[in-house]
Amino acid sequence: LILQTWGGCTPDTCESVVVTAQRSIDYYTVTAIYEGLRDDSTSARKKVADAYFNSSGWILGNPIITQRCQPGRGHQDFSSAPCI
């Protein structure tokens, strides 16, 4: 569901993507971290969203997107602040 909706890596976009899920009572919180971005300022991007199952199938909520900057280009933790 995550890779179909948000996409994976290609040789032109990133090196790897790792998807994890944490279960809560009624839903899952899913996280996808895209590492090795082919970008001069951003090194990684993280998307986090809730997913739940209903009679129609899996529903994936809108992701919260944060990024980590390349060394010397800004913050080194995931943040919504832009990289420079």
ZALO-162146 format. One record per atom (N, C-alpha, C): x, y, z. Coordinates in steps of 0.2 Angstrom, whole numbers, padded with zeros to 4 digits, always signed. Layout:
N
XYZ
...
***
This chain:
84
+0004-0006+0000
+0000+0000+0000
+0004+0006+0000
+0009+0006+0004
+0014+0012+0005
+0017+0014-0002
+0021+0009-0004
+0025+0009-0010
+0020+0011-0016
+0014+0008-0017
+0010+0009-0022
+0007+0016-0022
+0006+0019-0016
+0003+0026-0015
+0009+0031-0016
+0014+0030-0012
+0020+0035-0011
+0025+0034-0016
+0026+0028-0019
+0031+0026-0023
+0038+0024-0020
+0042+0021-0023
+0048+0018-0021
+0054+0022-0023
+0060+0019-0023
+0066+0022-0026
+0067+0020-0033
+0070+0024-0037
+0072+0022-0044
+0080+0025-0044
+0084+0022-0048
+0091+0025-0048
+0091+0032-0049
+0086+0036-0051
+0086+0043-0052
+0084+0047-0046
+0080+0043-0041
+0077+0047-0036
+0080+0046-0029
+0082+0040-0027
+0085+0038-0020
+0088+0031-0020
+0092+0030-0015
+0095+0024-0014
+0091+0018-0011
+0087+0020-0006
+0083+0015-0003
+0077+0018+0001
+0072+0014+0002
+0066+0016+0006
+0065+0010+0011
+0064+0012+0017
+0062+0008+0023
+0055+0010+0025
+0051+0005+0025
+0044+0006+0028
+0043+0002+0034
+0040+0005+0039
+0038+0002+0045
+0031+0004+0047
+0028+0000+0052
+0022+0001+0054
+0021-0001+0061
+0018+0004+0065
+0016+0003+0072
+0009+0002+0073
+0007-0003+0076
+0000-0005+0077
-0003-0001+0083
-0009+0002+0083
-0013+0005+0088
-0019+0001+0088
-0024+0003+0093
-0030-0001+0093
-0034-0002+0087
-0035+0004+0084
-0039+0004+0078
-0036+0006+0071
-0029+0007+0071
-0026+0009+0065
-0018+0007+0066
-0015+0008+0061
-0008+0008+0060
-0005+0015+0059
+0001+0016+0062
+0005+0022+0059
+0010+0019+0055
+0010+0022+0049
+0016+0019+0044
+0021+0025+0043
+0027+0023+0042
+0032+0027+0041
+0036+0025+0035
+0038+0029+0030
+0042+0027+0025
+0048+0032+0025
+0054+0030+0025
+0060+0034+0025
+0064+0033+0019
+0065+0038+0015
+0068+0038+0008
+0075+0040+0009
+0080+0036+0009
+0087+0038+0010
+0091+0039+0004
+0096+0043+0004
+0101+0044-0002
+0097+0048-0008
+0094+0053-0006
+0090+0056-0011
+0095+0059-0016
+0093+0059-0022
+0098+0062-0028
+0096+0070-0028
+0098+0073-0023
+0096+0081-0022
+0102+0084-0019
+0104+0090-0021
+0110+0093-0018
+0109+0096-0011
+0103+0097-0009
+0102+0099-0002
+0098+0095+0003
+0094+0090+0001
+0091+0085+0005
+0093+0078+0004
+0095+0075+0010
+0098+0069+0010
+0093+0063+0011
+0087+0065+0015
+0082+0060+0016
+0076+0063+0017
+0070+0059+0016
+0063+0062+0017
+0060+0056+0021
+0055+0059+0025
+0051+0054+0029
+0044+0056+0028
+0040+0051+0027
+0033+0052+0027
+0029+0047+0032
+0025+0050+0036
+0021+0047+0041
+0014+0048+0041
+0010+0043+0041
+0003+0043+0040
-0001+0038+0044
-0007+0038+0046
-0011+0033+0049
-0014+0029+0043
-0015+0023+0044
-0018+0018+0039
-0023+0014+0043
-0029+0013+0040
-0034+0009+0044
-0038+0005+0038
-0041-0001+0041
-0045-0005+0036
-0052-0004+0037
-0056-0003+0032
-0063-0003+0033
-0066-0008+0027
-0072-0008+0026
-0076-0013+0022
-0073-0012+0015
-0071-0006+0013
-0068-0005+0006
-0061-0007+0005
-0057-0008+0011
-0050-0010+0010
-0046-0005+0014
-0040-0005+0013
-0035-0001+0017
-0036+0007+0015
-0036+0011+0020
-0036+0018+0019
-0030+0021+0022
-0026+0025+0018
-0020+0029+0020
-0022+0036+0020
-0020+0039+0026
-0021+0046+0028
-0016+0050+0024
-0017+0057+0025
-0012+0061+0022
-0006+0061+0026
+0000+0061+0022
+0006+0060+0026
+0009+0067+0029
+0012+0066+0034
+0016+0072+0037
+0023+0071+0034
+0026+0076+0030
+0032+0075+0027
+0038+0079+0030
+0043+0076+0032
+0049+0080+0034
+0055+0078+0031
+0061+0082+0031
+0067+0080+0028
+0073+0081+0032
+0078+0078+0030
+0085+0079+0033
+0089+0081+0028
+0093+0086+0030
+0098+0090+0025
+0104+0086+0024
+0107+0088+0018
+0114+0085+0016
+0119+0089+0021
+0124+0086+0023
+0129+0089+0028
+0131+0096+0025
+0131+0101+0029
+0132+0108+0028
+0127+0112+0024
+0121+0108+0023
+0115+0112+0020
+0109+0113+0025
+0110+0112+0031
+0105+0113+0036
+0104+0108+0041
+0098+0107+0044
+0097+0103+0050
+0099+0095+0048
+0101+0092+0053
+0103+0085+0052
+0098+0080+0055
+0092+0083+0058
+0087+0079+0060
+0081+0080+0056
+0076+0075+0056
+0070+0076+0052
+0066+0082+0054
+0065+0087+0050
+0061+0093+0051
+0057+0095+0045
+0052+0099+0047
+0049+0102+0041
+0052+0108+0038
+0057+0111+0042
+0061+0117+0040
+0065+0115+0033
+0065+0120+0029
+0068+0118+0022
+0076+0118+0023
+0079+0114+0018
+0086+0114+0018
+0089+0119+0013
+0095+0121+0014
+0098+0127+0010
+0103+0124+0005
***
